[in-house]
Amino acid sequence: MKTSQNINQQINFQEGSVVSKEIVNKSTGTVTLFAFDKGQGLSEHTAPYDALVVITEGEAEIIVSGIKHQVKAGEMLLMPANANHALKAIEPFKMMLTMIKS
């Protein structure tokens, strides 16, 4: 295995779907890659941990505690623990989600 990899080549879009691939799962947190087709999303929910979203391709609308954020490739957004949040693909997008469990 190479020591470095292109993040966007690790997961692919699927028409009309949200795809996820967990790449790290430790007691202290997880790192998961996601690929959202245009118009796909995750409905409002909460998580008990801080979560850092890094958009690696495309553009998403992320609502955190009722505030809309347009986040594009190369940008990141912190979602605090227990904050209501939802995601929607403005265009197909890929992201890396890091959840910190401490």
BALOBA-1460 file (C-alpha; in Angstrom, 3 decimals):
// residues 102
<rec num="1" residu="m" x="0.000" y="0.000" z="0.000"/>
<rec num="2" residu="k" x="1.217" y="3.489" z="-0.838"/>
<rec num="3" residu="t" x="1.875" y="5.849" z="2.031"/>
<rec num="4" residu="s" x="-0.107" y="8.625" z="0.345"/>
<rec num="5" residu="q" x="-3.330" y="8.356" z="-1.629"/>
<rec num="6" residu="n" x="-5.617" y="10.684" z="-3.548"/>
<rec num="7" residu="i" x="-8.629" y="11.130" z="-1.276"/>
<rec num="8" residu="n" x="-11.139" y="11.578" z="-4.123"/>
<rec num="9" residu="q" x="-10.078" y="8.281" z="-5.723"/>
<rec num="10" residu="q" x="-10.977" y="6.348" z="-2.551"/>
<rec num="11" residu="i" x="-14.748" y="6.636" z="-3.041"/>
<rec num="12" residu="n" x="-17.028" y="6.993" z="-6.082"/>
<rec num="13" residu="f" x="-20.402" y="8.560" z="-6.733"/>
<rec num="14" residu="q" x="-23.431" y="6.336" z="-7.324"/>
<rec num="15" residu="e" x="-26.450" y="7.762" z="-9.125"/>
<rec num="16" residu="g" x="-29.196" y="8.794" z="-6.700"/>
<rec num="17" residu="s" x="-27.236" y="7.625" z="-3.660"/>
<rec num="18" residu="v" x="-25.049" y="8.484" z="-0.716"/>
<rec num="19" residu="v" x="-21.959" y="6.266" z="-0.445"/>
<rec num="20" residu="s" x="-19.774" y="5.992" z="2.657"/>
<rec num="21" residu="k" x="-16.462" y="4.298" z="3.390"/>
<rec num="22" residu="e" x="-15.011" y="4.171" z="6.893"/>
<rec num="23" residu="i" x="-11.214" y="4.461" z="6.753"/>
<rec num="24" residu="v" x="-10.379" y="4.816" z="10.474"/>
<rec num="25" residu="n" x="-12.312" y="3.389" z="13.425"/>
<rec num="26" residu="k" x="-10.668" y="3.877" z="16.815"/>
<rec num="27" residu="s" x="-12.024" y="4.292" z="20.325"/>
<rec num="28" residu="t" x="-11.043" y="7.974" z="20.124"/>
<rec num="29" residu="g" x="-12.841" y="8.669" z="16.846"/>
<rec num="30" residu="t" x="-13.574" y="7.798" z="13.257"/>
<rec num="31" residu="v" x="-12.752" y="9.070" z="9.780"/>
<rec num="32" residu="t" x="-15.309" y="8.359" z="7.063"/>
<rec num="33" residu="l" x="-15.388" y="9.318" z="3.392"/>
<rec num="34" residu="f" x="-18.733" y="10.162" z="1.774"/>
<rec num="35" residu="a" x="-19.873" y="10.714" z="-1.816"/>
<rec num="36" residu="f" x="-23.287" y="12.364" z="-2.321"/>
<rec num="37" residu="d" x="-24.988" y="12.508" z="-5.707"/>
<rec num="38" residu="k" x="-26.681" y="15.822" z="-6.601"/>
<rec num="39" residu="g" x="-29.811" y="16.388" z="-4.510"/>
<rec num="40" residu="q" x="-28.964" y="13.645" z="-2.016"/>
<rec num="41" residu="g" x="-28.435" y="14.387" z="1.643"/>
<rec num="42" residu="l" x="-28.802" y="13.441" z="5.268"/>
<rec num="43" residu="s" x="-31.838" y="14.636" z="7.188"/>
<rec num="44" residu="e" x="-31.467" y="16.635" z="10.383"/>
<rec num="45" residu="h" x="-29.836" y="14.682" z="13.189"/>
<rec num="46" residu="t" x="-27.347" y="15.074" z="16.048"/>
<rec num="47" residu="a" x="-24.140" y="13.321" z="17.027"/>
<rec num="48" residu="p" x="-22.695" y="13.117" z="20.538"/>
<rec num="49" residu="y" x="-19.222" y="14.120" z="19.281"/>
<rec num="50" residu="d" x="-17.586" y="17.074" z="17.562"/>
<rec num="51" residu="a" x="-17.421" y="16.433" z="13.825"/>
<rec num="52" residu="l" x="-15.170" y="18.093" z="11.270"/>
<rec num="53" residu="v" x="-16.358" y="18.054" z="7.651"/>
<rec num="54" residu="v" x="-13.824" y="18.657" z="4.878"/>
<rec num="55" residu="i" x="-15.298" y="18.987" z="1.383"/>
<rec num="56" residu="t" x="-12.873" y="17.431" z="-1.095"/>
<rec num="57" residu="e" x="-14.926" y="17.806" z="-4.282"/>
<rec num="58" residu="g" x="-18.118" y="19.645" z="-5.270"/>
<rec num="59" residu="e" x="-20.391" y="21.743" z="-3.069"/>
<rec num="60" residu="a" x="-22.785" y="21.088" z="-0.195"/>
<rec num="61" residu="e" x="-25.319" y="22.937" z="1.879"/>
<rec num="62" residu="i" x="-24.778" y="22.097" z="5.533"/>
<rec num="63" residu="i" x="-27.221" y="23.384" z="8.129"/>
<rec num="64" residu="v" x="-25.880" y="23.516" z="11.688"/>
<rec num="65" residu="s" x="-28.166" y="24.705" z="14.493"/>
<rec num="66" residu="g" x="-30.476" y="26.325" z="11.924"/>
<rec num="67" residu="i" x="-27.694" y="28.238" z="10.118"/>
<rec num="68" residu="k" x="-27.084" y="27.411" z="6.425"/>
<rec num="69" residu="h" x="-23.516" y="27.112" z="5.189"/>
<rec num="70" residu="q" x="-22.449" y="26.613" z="1.564"/>
<rec num="71" residu="v" x="-19.236" y="24.629" z="1.753"/>
<rec num="72" residu="k" x="-17.088" y="24.023" z="-1.348"/>
<rec num="73" residu="a" x="-14.123" y="21.843" z="-2.225"/>
<rec num="74" residu="g" x="-11.157" y="22.791" z="-0.098"/>
<rec num="75" residu="e" x="-13.311" y="24.197" z="2.716"/>
<rec num="76" residu="m" x="-14.169" y="22.734" z="6.120"/>
<rec num="77" residu="l" x="-16.847" y="23.181" z="8.761"/>
<rec num="78" residu="l" x="-16.935" y="22.150" z="12.419"/>
<rec num="79" residu="m" x="-20.214" y="20.703" z="13.676"/>
<rec num="80" residu="p" x="-20.235" y="20.852" z="17.492"/>
<rec num="81" residu="a" x="-21.330" y="17.848" z="19.542"/>
<rec num="82" residu="n" x="-25.109" y="17.596" z="19.998"/>
<rec num="83" residu="a" x="-25.847" y="20.357" z="17.442"/>
<rec num="84" residu="n" x="-28.673" y="19.633" z="14.999"/>
<rec num="85" residu="h" x="-27.275" y="19.344" z="11.483"/>
<rec num="86" residu="a" x="-28.289" y="18.262" z="7.983"/>
<rec num="87" residu="l" x="-26.488" y="18.000" z="4.638"/>
<rec num="88" residu="k" x="-27.610" y="18.327" z="1.017"/>
<rec num="89" residu="a" x="-25.664" y="18.082" z="-2.240"/>
<rec num="90" residu="i" x="-25.994" y="21.286" z="-4.252"/>
<rec num="91" residu="e" x="-23.925" y="19.397" z="-6.815"/>
<rec num="92" residu="p" x="-22.299" y="15.987" z="-6.429"/>
<rec num="93" residu="f" x="-19.811" y="16.285" z="-3.589"/>
<rec num="94" residu="k" x="-17.318" y="14.250" z="-1.605"/>
<rec num="95" residu="m" x="-16.326" y="14.848" z="1.975"/>
<rec num="96" residu="m" x="-14.196" y="13.484" z="4.762"/>
<rec num="97" residu="l" x="-15.905" y="13.381" z="8.159"/>
<rec num="98" residu="t" x="-13.726" y="13.173" z="11.274"/>
<rec num="99" residu="m" x="-15.547" y="12.496" z="14.524"/>
<rec num="100" residu="i" x="-13.637" y="13.117" z="17.751"/>
<rec num="101" residu="k" x="-14.889" y="11.009" z="20.681"/>
<rec num="102" residu="s" x="-13.041" y="12.660" z="23.547"/>
